[in-house]
Amino acid sequence: MLTKHPLKGMSLVALLVLSMSACTSGGTPKPTPTSTSTLSGAIAGAGASSQSAAMQAWIATFAGAHPSATVNYDPVGSGGGREQFIEGAVAFAATDAPLSTDEVKRLPDHCRDFIQLPGYISPIAIAFNIEGVSELSLSPDSVAKLFAGEITRWNDPQLLAENPGVPLPDLYVNPVHRSDGSGTTETFTEYLHDTAPDIWTTPPDKNWPDILPGEAAQQTSGVVQTIAAGNGSIGYADASQIGALPSVKIKVGDEFVPYSAQGAATLVEQSPRIAQPASPFDYSLHLDRTVKGGYPIVLVAYQLACPTYSDGNDAKLVRTFLSHVFSEDGQAIAAVASGSAPLSARMREQALKGIETIGPTE
């Protein structure tokens, strides 16, 4: 069963005090000055609800360093965030899936060389609620069959074979999925399509296939609440959001791997970057789900920004805020707030090179 991080659920004030007062050993955030900054103004962002806890912590600690600057964030979902960014309604966005080719074509001219950087890494947990069962191990084949409706009872012979000694009951399986367009759904369906293509034949998509059985719920919180409310339910959600629900160990090679921040980081660090001619600072990744010790279902959430802004102060605010997000301290703050996996030094350095280029439109 999941053990909640002892610091999760703390108030933003408490997180801010912690991050500003802790020493730097072991990756703990350094003290943050609160009285020397001249940065002022306000910017808005929108996007992935999976990043809510991390984003609130980033914003709180940024405000501590820059008291006259304001950053607002609406966790409307990845699809909504990308749409608002494309329309110019927000200065930055967070998304659980990279911009599509069609979305790139819709970007305004000043944002064609867009900046898309992986800034939040978190395992996607497969959470379940089966009365009397606290541990569950599943192969990719079994996961795909459960969510495709090919396995409908928890005492199915295939599940019993993968879980010897576990008292799986004669109980209907209720697969729970997102009702709204979601990068988390796209991440999960990409995993199913990559690892069990003969079963999960539909291509990855931010929208759940309408033809499949199961119960739909709005956003991450809705999925978690629905799983918790229904005996026999199973669903997918950002691991930082599942609370006390138990989660599945996923088969990778010959072992069953539980989710962990370290497992997620291992997978991402060893996965190749996708060549993207559209933008020199588009660092979208192709996940190698066979990495030993890597947890195979990982949400890599991206931060989106334009290379130039008509308002020079907006450019400065975006550049400074994202520099905080991608700093060593910022990544440590997110790990405390949400259980995410901090970026490696190499990935942080790559990201900061792109962020440093943000400036005013000439």
N, C-alpha and C positions, 0 to 999 in steps of 0.2 A: 504494500500500500504506500502511496505517496506520502512522504514526510514534508510538511510545509516548511519553507525556509523561515527561520526564526525572526527574520527582519521583514518578511513580506507582510503587507497589511498595515505597516506603520504609517502614520500620517506623513504628508509631505514635509511638514515642519520638522518632524523628527528625522526624516531622511536628510534634509538639508543640514541640520545641526550635525548629524553623523558625518556626512561627507565633508563638511567644512572643518571639523575638529579632529578627524582621525589622522594618524600618521600615514606615511606612504609605504610602509613595509608590506610585502605580500600583495601589492596591487591595490591597496586601500586608497581612496581618493585623498588628495592633498588639501590643505587648507585653502580656501578660496577667498581672495580679497573682496571686500564689499563696499569700499569707499573711494577707490581711485578711478573707477571707470567713468568716462565721459560719454559713453554710448547711450543713445536715447531713441525713442520712437517705438513703433509697434509693427509687427508682421503677423500674418496668420498662415497656418498650415492645416492640412486635412488628410485623412487617409486611414490606414490600417488600424482596426480596433485591437489587433494583437499587440501593438506597440504601446497601448494606453499607459500601462504602469511605467514603462521606461520613459516615455515621452513626458509624463507628468514630473518624473524625477529630474530629467534633463532640464525642463523648463524651470523647475523650482531652484535648482542649483545655478542655472544661468542667471536667474533674477537676483540671486544672492551676490553674484559677481558684478552685475550690471543693474543696479536698482532703478534706473530711469528707462530701461528697455523692457518691452513687453512682447512675449511670444504666446500666441493663442493656438490651440490645436483642437480640431474637431474629429473624433474617431468615427467618422461616418462609414468607414470601410474602404478597402483598397480601390474598388471600382469608382466610388464616389470621389475619393481623393484624387485619383488620376484625372477624372473628368474635370474637377474644379481647377486642377493645375493646368490642363490643356486650355481651358477657357480663360485662364489668367485671373481667376477669382481668389487664388491663394498664392503666396510667394514660394512655398515649398510643399511637398507632399511626401507621404510615406506609403509604400505599397508592398504587398506580399508577393507580387509578381512583376516582372519587368514590363515596360511599355511594349505593346504589340506593334507590329509594323504599321498597321492602320492608325494607331494612336500617334506614332512618331510623325506620320504624314500630316496630322492635324495640329501639330505644335506651331505656335506663331514663329515668324521668321527669326526673332531675336533669341529663340529658345531651341533652334534646330540642333545646335551642338550641345544638347542637354547634358546635364550631369546626373548620372544614375549610379549610386554607390551602395554596396551592401553594408548596412550599419547596424543591423539587429539580427542576430542568429539565435534561433530557439527551436528546440525539438517540437514537432507536432506529436502530441500524445494521443494514443487511442485509449480513451477512458471507457470504463464499463461499470455497470451496476447489476451484479448478480448476487442475490441474497445468499450468504454463506460462502462466497468465493472471493478471495482477496488476491489471488495470483492467477495469471492467465498468460500462456505462451502461444504465439500464433506464427505460422509461416505466411509468406506473402500470398500464397495460393488460398489459404484459409481466410485471410483478411479480405481478399477480393470476393470470395464466395459469400461471405457474411454480408458485405455491403451491396453485392449484386443480387441478393435474394436467392442464391443457389443453396445456401445453408440456412435453414429456417428454425432449427431447434438447437438448443445449447448442448444437448447430449448426442449430437451427431457423431458418428464413429470417427470421422476425421479429426474433430476437435478433441475427442477422448484420447485418441492416439498421441496427440501432441501434448496432452496434459495428464499423464498417468498419475493416478492418486488424487486428482482434483475432482471434487464432487459436483460436476457439471449437471444441472438438473434438466428434466424434460420440460423445458420452458421455451416459449416463443422468443425468437430474436427480434429485437426492435432496433434496426439501424437508424441512427439520428444524423441528419446532415443539415447544412446551412440552407436557408431559404433565400438569402440574399447573395448577390454576386460577391465572391470572396477569393482573395489570393490564397487563403488557407485551403479552400476547396480545390483550387487549381494545384497547389502543392501536393495535396493528398491524392487527387486523381492522377497526377503525374507519376507519383510513386506506384499506384496500382497499375497504371498502364506500362510502366517500365519493368516492373517485377512480375506481373501476371498478365501478359498481353493476350493470352488465349481466353482468359476469363473476363478481364476488363478491356473490352474491345473499343469502347468509346474513347476518343482522344481527350487529353487533359483540357479542363475548362474551368473557368471561375464559377460557372453555374452548374449545379447538380443535375444530372440527367433526369428529366421528368418521368421517364418510363420505369424507373426503379422504385421498389417499395421502400417503406420507412417513414419516419416522422421528420418534418422540416421545422427548423427553429431559426429565429432572427439573430444574427451576429453571434460572436463567441459566447457571450454570457447566456444567450438563449439556448444554445446547444448544451452547455454545461448544466443548466437548470433542468432541461428536459431529460438528460441522462440520469441525473440525480433523482428525479421524480418517478422514474419508471423501472421497476424490476425487470431485468432482461434486456435493458438498453445498452447500446454501444455506440460511440461516436468519436469524432476527431476534433481536437481543439489545440490551440497553443498551450504548451505544457504549463506555462506560468499561470494559466487561468483555471486549471481543473480542480484546484482546492484539494479536498480530502478524497476525491474519487481515486480508486485504484486504476492502474494503467497496464497495458499489454507489453510483454517482452516480445520483440520482433526478431524473427530468425534472419541472421546474416551469416552466410556460409554454413558452418556446422554449429553455431552457437546462437542462443537467444539473448538479445541485447536489450536491457532496459533503457529508457530514455535518460539522458543526462546532458548537462551543458557541455561537459568535456567530450562526450560522444558526438554531439552536434558540431563542436569546433573541429574535431578530428576529421569529420567528413568534409566540411567546407574547406579546410586548409589544404586537403589533398585532392580537391576537385578542380578541374581545369576551367579557365575562363573561356567564355564563348567569344569568338572574334566578331566584333560589331563595327562595321564600317560607318554606321550612322553617326557615331559620336566618339571622340577620343577618350572620353571619361565615362563610358558605359561599361561598367564592370559586372555584367550579369554572368552567372556561373552555370556550368553543367555539372550536376551532382553525380559523383561516382558512388553508387549505393553498395558496392562490394568492398569498400575500404574496411580493413580489419579494425575492429574497435570503434568503428563509426556507427552512430545511430542513423538508420537509413531514411527516416522521414523528418526532414529539416526544413523549417521555414527560414528562408533568407529574405529578409525584408530590406527594401531599398529606400534610400532617401533621394528625392528628386529635386533638382534646382535648375534654374537657367544660368547660363554663363554670364549674361548681362541683364541689368534691370534699368528701366528708364529713370527710376528714382535712385540716386546714388546712395542714399541712406538705407533704403531697402536692401541694396546689394551688400552693404557693410553689415547689416543686421543678419542677413542670411549667412554670409560668410563666417561671421563670428559665432553664430549659434551652431552651425554645422561643424565648425572646428571644435567646439566644445563636445558635441555628440561623438565625434570620431577621435577625440583625444584619449589617452590612456585613462585619465580620470573619468571621462564621460562614459567609457565602456565599463569601468568598474562600478560606477553609479547605477547603470542599467542592470548589471548583474545582481547588485544588492536589491534593487527594486522589483525585478521581474524574474530573476533566475536565468537570464539569457547568458549566452557564451560570449565573452569578450573577443573582439577581433585580435588576430595575431599582429605583431609589430609590423610585419610586411604589409598586411592588408591595410592597416591604419596609415602607413606611409604613402601607399598608393592613393588612398582616398584623399588625404590631405593635399596632395599635389593638385588634384582636381578642384578642391574647394578654394585653394589659394588663387585660382584664376578668376573667381567670381568678381565682377566689378560693374561699374556703370556703363550704360550704352553710350557710345561715343557719338 
